[in-house]
Amino acid sequence: MAQVPPFYCLQQLVYHTNDQCPQAQDIPLTNQLAGTGEKVACLCCHHLNKAQQKKKVGYNVLRRFTSWKNRLT
């Protein structure tokens, strides 16, 4: 999947925003609480979100270039 609304659990010091994060996947659904819980953001989630945004941007640039190139031929 990808980026999700922030959630946390009482046993961890961070909140999560990506469902691909290994720490986030270890939290049972029954222990997930909505929001940030006034905790710091998970660095793993942050890096995963950035990587997914870069992939999306790269895809859009390639798609625009391909459509522009097709207009010339």
C-alpha positions, -999 to 999 in steps of 0.1 A, spaced: 0 0 0 15 34 9 10 64 30 -18 62 56 -32 86 82 -10 87 113 -14 61 140 6 51 171 6 26 199 13 32 236 43 8 236 63 27 209 79 62 211 69 71 175 39 74 153 36 58 118 24 71 85 33 42 61 18 7 63 50 -8 47 71 1 78 82 -30 96 76 -14 130 41 -4 120 33 -39 108 42 -53 142 14 -33 159 -18 -54 161 -49 -36 148 -64 -37 183 -34 -16 197 -34 10 169 -46 44 180 -55 72 155 -34 103 154 2 112 164 -2 108 202 22 138 206 50 114 196 78 120 171 75 107 135 89 73 126 121 78 104 114 45 85 79 58 75 94 91 65 120 75 42 94 51 27 70 80 20 98 100 3 108 71 -18 72 65 -29 69 102 -38 101 101 -59 88 71 -78 55 89 -85 73 120 -97 96 100 -119 67 82 -135 49 115 -142 80 130 -158 85 99 -180 48 99 -190 50 136 -200 82 131 -220 67 101 -238 36 120 -247 57 150 -259 79 127 -279 48 111 -296 36 145 -307 68 150 -327 65 118 -347 
